[in-house]
Amino acid sequence: MGGSGGGAGRPREGGGGALLVVGDVVTDVVARHRGPLATGTDTASTIRTLPGGAGANVACWAAHRGCADVRLLGRVGTDGAAWHERELRASGVRPHLVVDPEAATGTVICLVDTGAKAERTFLTDSGAALRLNPDDWSPALLDGVARLHLSGYLFFAEPSRALVSVALESSRARGVPVSVDPASAGFLTRLGVDRFLTLVEGVDVLLPSRDEAHLLTGLPDPADAAAKLSRLVPLVVAKQGADGALVAREGRVVSRIPAAPATPRDTTGAGDAFTGAFLAALLAGADAEGAAAEGCGAGARAVEKVGGRPPGVARVS
């Protein structure tokens, strides 16, 4: 796995139990085109409608990695509730979906350039996803849970921020470790870096992308950024895309995990795949370095397919 510090001799950081993900469930409309969009006229594209959402994707990839009990708390509209529940169960996730009587299911239009890097641009209507609120939470959701993961999108609206506070309080009372993926550099900018860092105080694991780590620290060097964040959060795993991942603790980068080889088709959900596989590996008993290697492998598989979910299905009994 490479690295400058490794995980040799470090206590294992997992031990089984369920993973509870709290986050967004949305409908992805993926439009794959080649080259620049033709303003004011037609651009030939291949368009598919797929289940998505960062929180839901993380849950599905964790189940795909082998986590036997993955649960997801999310909020959807009446328009997509049955479909999303069916798709989550087919991916091995036990959904706890709150049906919003007023807002539609969130929708994201993913514009994917089919060139060499398969870069994507998102147009986001969060809809019901960010209307999760404290009334949707119950401490009983943590029964049997060994890890809680919060999608960063929850931090970008007042109702879901209030739910985050309640969920963090419940998890601390039970000693359940919490991870957060910041989710969006664009939304982070709007929220404010200082405000976000205050909101994640007490979190055990932070999983930023390269851009998010740069934004949260103001440091251009990815290793410097990861190291600085690890003075605030005990474990930082900074996702670097084609450059793998950095593992940082106590103000220094302790490991550099190489990326797995891949031929990108669509980078949508690659970071979610990393996070889901990483958390599943931790629960299975891997150390942070081994879990990050699993995350890199899942990210590589994710970019080779269209959409943010893993291939195949695993039925929930």
Summary of the structure (lengths in Angstrom):
residues: 317
radius of gyration: 18.2
end to end distance: 35.3
largest distance: 60.2
contacts: 1178
relative contact order: 0.19
helix: 38%
strand: 25%
